[in-house]
């Protein structure tokens, strides 16, 4: 009883959390056992108690750490569990983007294997895919999440335009080069006019972007605690959609550039296979990005 009273007084100023209660019970139990051990060696009760308490050292430092960690975790969990629902506008936009992507990719593949393929259908396919990638980014960036504020509409629209122009330019150059037989210099001219400038604009947008992280997220990030609390609440995080759109754009830029290089430099007639592998990679990428647990 004496040990319990001593420990209770020692922790009188601390919040009564389950962690602190368990810690107090453990300390009181150890203290009681130590007093018994010292008394068995011939010390009196008071002398044994004083010696045992002196051996405890500064246990309040441990309690301070427990209290701070508990408070930080509680704050983080409070915000993480408070999911920000995806708006109807965002849900409709992401659905539209998915439909455009599947329609564009499917149209291009079907047209390629058709006995009477039409050039116009290739251009429509490229337009739809470019539109889908830009749309993914736009609606992902303008959706608020538990950890980030939404991007302003005008800036998100700039991302949409940049990605649309970049992917469209790369697609047009590829279609004209592979199916219309334009000179490589002409294809590179189209890329310079659209793709390279779009990449430069995208880099500029990223470098000049403002920090959209919410204050609680910054605080948790600064303490390093957010790493242990990541992504359990944003399974349908629209930020992932933005990442998917940007990653898809990079994938197709690389794919088309590789196809042109293999066809022109190495004279490989089957370079058209590369986009098929890219399409499979995009499906896999979608499964990885949208299927894994979210990051918070």
C-alpha positions as a Python dict, from the first residue, in 0.01 Angstrom:
ca = {
    (1, 'X'): (0, 0, 0),
    (2, 'X'): (285, 233, 89),
    (3, 'X'): (447, 176, -249),
    (4, 'X'): (124, 248, -435),
    (5, 'X'): (69, 575, -248),
    (6, 'X'): (427, 680, -326),
    (7, 'X'): (390, 608, -698),
    (8, 'X'): (47, 778, -714),
    (9, 'X'): (193, 1095, -564),
    (10, 'X'): (487, 1078, -802),
    (11, 'X'): (252, 1076, -1101),
    (12, 'X'): (-12, 1309, -961),
    (13, 'X'): (41, 1568, -1237),
    (14, 'X'): (20, 1322, -1525),
    (15, 'X'): (-279, 1244, -1741),
    (16, 'X'): (-451, 924, -1631),
    (17, 'X'): (-410, 720, -1950),
    (18, 'X'): (-407, 339, -1975),
    (19, 'X'): (-36, 353, -2056),
    (20, 'X'): (43, 561, -1746),
    (21, 'X'): (-173, 336, -1524),
    (22, 'X'): (6, 25, -1646),
    (23, 'X'): (341, 194, -1595),
    (24, 'X'): (245, 294, -1238),
    (25, 'X'): (132, -57, -1151),
    (26, 'X'): (455, -201, -1283),
    (27, 'X'): (666, 48, -1086),
    (28, 'X'): (468, -9, -765),
    (29, 'X'): (499, -386, -803),
    (30, 'X'): (872, -371, -862),
    (31, 'X'): (914, -130, -575),
    (32, 'X'): (724, -362, -339),
    (33, 'X'): (934, -663, -442),
    (34, 'X'): (1256, -466, -394),
    (35, 'X'): (1148, -358, -45),
    (36, 'X'): (1080, -721, 48),
    (37, 'X'): (1417, -825, -89),
    (38, 'X'): (1601, -559, 111),
    (39, 'X'): (1410, -646, 428),
    (40, 'X'): (1508, -1010, 384),
    (41, 'X'): (1868, -892, 395),
    (42, 'X'): (1819, -735, 738),
    (43, 'X'): (1710, -378, 662),
    (44, 'X'): (1416, -223, 843),
    (45, 'X'): (1098, -142, 657),
    (46, 'X'): (1158, 234, 643),
    (47, 'X'): (1523, 195, 551),
    (48, 'X'): (1440, -62, 283),
    (49, 'X'): (1167, 162, 140),
    (50, 'X'): (1400, 465, 122),
    (51, 'X'): (1673, 260, -43),
    (52, 'X'): (1431, 109, -295),
    (53, 'X'): (1285, 447, -393),
    (54, 'X'): (1635, 593, -429),
    (55, 'X'): (1719, 315, -674),
    (56, 'X'): (1425, 404, -897),
    (57, 'X'): (1599, 705, -1044),
    (58, 'X'): (1418, 956, -1264),
    (59, 'X'): (1124, 747, -1380),
    (60, 'X'): (926, 1062, -1461),
    (61, 'X'): (1137, 1106, -1775),
    (62, 'X'): (994, 779, -1904),
    (63, 'X'): (646, 895, -1809),
    (64, 'X'): (701, 1221, -1997),
    (65, 'X'): (796, 1029, -2307),
    (66, 'X'): (490, 804, -2277),
    (67, 'X'): (262, 1104, -2233),
    (68, 'X'): (401, 1295, -2531),
    (69, 'X'): (393, 992, -2757),
    (70, 'X'): (36, 913, -2657),
    (71, 'X'): (-81, 1268, -2719),
    (72, 'X'): (87, 1284, -3060),
    (73, 'X'): (-56, 949, -3164),
    (74, 'X'): (-401, 1051, -3046),
    (75, 'X'): (-389, 1372, -3248),
    (76, 'X'): (-270, 1188, -3557),
    (77, 'X'): (-529, 914, -3526),
    (78, 'X'): (-804, 1168, -3470),
    (79, 'X'): (-732, 1338, -3802),
    (80, 'X'): (-654, 1019, -3991),
    (81, 'X'): (-980, 852, -3891),
    (82, 'X'): (-1173, 1163, -3988),
    (83, 'X'): (-1183, 1077, -4357),
    (84, 'X'): (-1262, 1349, -4605),
    (85, 'X'): (-1523, 1197, -4835),
    (86, 'X'): (-1468, 1214, -5208),
    (87, 'X'): (-1708, 1468, -5353),
    (88, 'X'): (-1958, 1372, -5618),
    (89, 'X'): (-1773, 1603, -5854),
    (90, 'X'): (-1444, 1420, -5800),
    (91, 'X'): (-1604, 1077, -5823),
    (92, 'X'): (-1771, 1173, -6151),
    (93, 'X'): (-1445, 1316, -6284),
    (94, 'X'): (-1238, 1008, -6201),
    (95, 'X'): (-1505, 784, -6348),
    (96, 'X'): (-1503, 992, -6664),
    (97, 'X'): (-1123, 975, -6683),
    (98, 'X'): (-1127, 597, -6647),
    (99, 'X'): (-1387, 568, -6921),
    (100, 'X'): (-1187, 793, -7154),
    (101, 'X'): (-869, 596, -7090),
    (102, 'X'): (-1027, 259, -7157),
    (103, 'X'): (-1214, 389, -7461),
    (104, 'X'): (-905, 551, -7610),
    (105, 'X'): (-676, 253, -7551),
    (106, 'X'): (-938, 6, -7670),
    (107, 'X'): (-1016, 208, -7980),
    (108, 'X'): (-652, 226, -8078),
    (109, 'X'): (-592, -148, -8029),
    (110, 'X'): (-906, -250, -8217),
    (111, 'X'): (-826, -12, -8500),
    (112, 'X'): (-473, -148, -8529),
    (113, 'X'): (-587, -507, -8567),
    (114, 'X'): (-877, -414, -8796),
    (115, 'X'): (-846, -505, -9162),
    (116, 'X'): (-944, -153, -9265),
    (117, 'X'): (-786, 73, -9003),
    (118, 'X'): (-864, 444, -9016),
    (119, 'X'): (-606, 713, -8938),
    (120, 'X'): (-874, 932, -8784),
    (121, 'X'): (-943, 666, -8522),
    (122, 'X'): (-577, 669, -8417),
    (123, 'X'): (-592, 1044, -8364),
    (124, 'X'): (-917, 1013, -8169),
    (125, 'X'): (-757, 742, -7954),
    (126, 'X'): (-457, 963, -7876),
    (127, 'X'): (-688, 1255, -7792),
    (128, 'X'): (-897, 1043, -7552),
    (129, 'X'): (-593, 899, -7370),
    (130, 'X'): (-437, 1244, -7331),
    (131, 'X'): (-766, 1383, -7202),
    (132, 'X'): (-799, 1096, -6953),
    (133, 'X'): (-451, 1148, -6806),
    (134, 'X'): (-507, 1521, -6764),
    (135, 'X'): (-848, 1458, -6609),
    (136, 'X'): (-705, 1213, -6355),
    (137, 'X'): (-458, 1477, -6242),
    (138, 'X'): (-711, 1761, -6233),
    (139, 'X'): (-973, 1589, -6017),
    (140, 'X'): (-713, 1425, -5795),
    (141, 'X'): (-542, 1755, -5719),
    (142, 'X'): (-866, 1947, -5652),
    (143, 'X'): (-997, 1692, -5400),
    (144, 'X'): (-931, 1759, -5031),
    (145, 'X'): (-786, 1470, -4831),
    (146, 'X'): (-727, 1411, -4460),
    (147, 'X'): (-369, 1537, -4496),
    (148, 'X'): (-386, 1791, -4781),
    (149, 'X'): (-592, 2090, -4883),
    (150, 'X'): (-731, 2089, -5237),
    (151, 'X'): (-532, 2262, -5508),
    (152, 'X'): (-685, 2576, -5654),
    (153, 'X'): (-889, 2507, -5966),
    (154, 'X'): (-687, 2734, -6194),
    (155, 'X'): (-357, 2570, -6098),
    (156, 'X'): (-502, 2220, -6130),
    (157, 'X'): (-634, 2319, -6472),
    (158, 'X'): (-278, 2416, -6566),
    (159, 'X'): (-168, 2062, -6475),
    (160, 'X'): (-448, 1925, -6693),
    (161, 'X'): (-342, 2139, -6990),
    (162, 'X'): (27, 2053, -6954),
    (163, 'X'): (-32, 1678, -6930),
    (164, 'X'): (-289, 1684, -7208),
    (165, 'X'): (-61, 1874, -7445),
    (166, 'X'): (242, 1661, -7361),
    (167, 'X'): (72, 1325, -7407),
    (168, 'X'): (-119, 1447, -7713),
    (169, 'X'): (199, 1573, -7878),
    (170, 'X'): (383, 1247, -7815),
    (171, 'X'): (87, 1047, -7943),
    (172, 'X'): (45, 1256, -8257),
    (173, 'X'): (417, 1230, -8337),
    (174, 'X'): (406, 854, -8294),
    (175, 'X'): (94, 805, -8508),
    (176, 'X'): (227, 1026, -8786),
    (177, 'X'): (567, 860, -8779),
    (178, 'X'): (452, 498, -8769),
    (179, 'X'): (138, 515, -8980),
    (180, 'X'): (180, 814, -9209),
    (181, 'X'): (554, 784, -9270),
    (182, 'X'): (660, 1138, -9182),
    (183, 'X'): (1029, 1217, -9148),
    (184, 'X'): (1189, 1175, -8808),
    (185, 'X'): (1284, 1542, -8808),
    (186, 'X'): (917, 1634, -8849),
    (187, 'X'): (822, 1406, -8561),
    (188, 'X'): (1090, 1561, -8341),
    (189, 'X'): (961, 1903, -8440),
    (190, 'X'): (615, 1810, -8315),
    (191, 'X'): (768, 1680, -7993),
    (192, 'X'): (966, 2000, -7946),
    (193, 'X'): (659, 2213, -8008),
    (194, 'X'): (440, 2019, -7767),
    (195, 'X'): (611, 1755, -7554),
    (196, 'X'): (933, 1927, -7451),
    (197, 'X'): (755, 2248, -7369),
    (198, 'X'): (494, 2058, -7171),
    (199, 'X'): (766, 1884, -6971),
    (200, 'X'): (927, 2220, -6898),
    (201, 'X'): (594, 2366, -6790),
    (202, 'X'): (526, 2064, -6569),
    (203, 'X'): (862, 2103, -6396),
    (204, 'X'): (787, 2473, -6345),
    (205, 'X'): (446, 2394, -6192),
    (206, 'X'): (597, 2140, -5954),
    (207, 'X'): (882, 2370, -5849),
    (208, 'X'): (653, 2669, -5787),
    (209, 'X'): (376, 2477, -5614),
    (210, 'X'): (267, 2576, -5265),
    (211, 'X'): (267, 2338, -4971),
    (212, 'X'): (-86, 2197, -4938),
    (213, 'X'): (-16, 1981, -4632),
    (214, 'X'): (-245, 2050, -4339),
    (215, 'X'): (-92, 2187, -4015),
    (216, 'X'): (-148, 1867, -3815),
    (217, 'X'): (22, 1666, -4090),
    (218, 'X'): (324, 1896, -4089),
    (219, 'X'): (348, 1866, -3712),
    (220, 'X'): (332, 1488, -3723),
    (221, 'X'): (577, 1482, -4012),
    (222, 'X'): (818, 1696, -3816),
    (223, 'X'): (814, 1454, -3526),
    (224, 'X'): (855, 1156, -3754),
    (225, 'X'): (539, 1001, -3613),
    (226, 'X'): (333, 1033, -3930),
    (227, 'X'): (540, 759, -4089),
    (228, 'X'): (383, 505, -3856),
    (229, 'X'): (32, 634, -3920),
    (230, 'X'): (33, 652, -4298),
    (231, 'X'): (-243, 586, -4539),
    (232, 'X'): (-492, 374, -4351),
    (233, 'X'): (-771, 623, -4410),
    (234, 'X'): (-733, 718, -4774),
    (235, 'X'): (-796, 392, -4956),
    (236, 'X'): (-970, 587, -5230),
    (237, 'X'): (-731, 880, -5201),
    (238, 'X'): (-776, 1105, -5505),
    (239, 'X'): (-412, 1208, -5468),
    (240, 'X'): (-340, 860, -5598),
    (241, 'X'): (-541, 944, -5906),
    (242, 'X'): (-318, 1245, -5967),
    (243, 'X'): (-10, 1029, -5925),
    (244, 'X'): (-156, 774, -6161),
    (245, 'X'): (-223, 1041, -6423),
    (246, 'X'): (127, 1189, -6402),
    (247, 'X'): (293, 846, -6396),
    (248, 'X'): (84, 737, -6694),
    (249, 'X'): (195, 1042, -6889),
    (250, 'X'): (561, 966, -6816),
    (251, 'X'): (509, 600, -6908),
    (252, 'X'): (363, 682, -7248),
    (253, 'X'): (623, 947, -7327),
    (254, 'X'): (894, 690, -7257),
    (255, 'X'): (709, 417, -7446),
    (256, 'X'): (663, 620, -7762),
    (257, 'X'): (1020, 749, -7754),
    (258, 'X'): (1148, 392, -7714),
    (259, 'X'): (927, 268, -7997),
    (260, 'X'): (1055, 538, -8232),
    (261, 'X'): (1416, 462, -8137),
    (262, 'X'): (1379, 87, -8192),
    (263, 'X'): (1202, 134, -8522),
    (264, 'X'): (1423, 403, -8670),
    (265, 'X'): (1767, 345, -8516),
    (266, 'X'): (1763, -34, -8491),
    (267, 'X'): (1524, -92, -8780),
    (268, 'X'): (1308, -326, -8571),
    (269, 'X'): (977, -378, -8755),
    (270, 'X'): (795, -502, -8447),
    (271, 'X'): (836, -184, -8242),
    (272, 'X'): (458, -156, -8235),
    (273, 'X'): (460, -425, -7964),
    (274, 'X'): (610, -183, -7711),
    (275, 'X'): (287, 16, -7660),
    (276, 'X'): (104, -310, -7586),
    (277, 'X'): (347, -383, -7307),
    (278, 'X'): (304, -26, -7187),
    (279, 'X'): (-73, -72, -7174),
    (280, 'X'): (-25, -387, -6964),
    (281, 'X'): (216, -196, -6740),
    (282, 'X'): (-42, 79, -6697),
    (283, 'X'): (-305, -170, -6585),
    (284, 'X'): (-56, -319, -6338),
    (285, 'X'): (39, 28, -6218),
    (286, 'X'): (-327, 108, -6157),
    (287, 'X'): (-358, -208, -5946),
    (288, 'X'): (-50, -118, -5742),
    (289, 'X'): (-140, 248, -5687),
    (290, 'X'): (-511, 206, -5618),
    (291, 'X'): (-495, -136, -5459),
    (292, 'X'): (-229, -90, -5195),
    (293, 'X'): (-290, 69, -4858),
    (294, 'X'): (-295, 445, -4861),
    (295, 'X'): (-28, 682, -4730),
    (296, 'X'): (-112, 935, -4477),
}
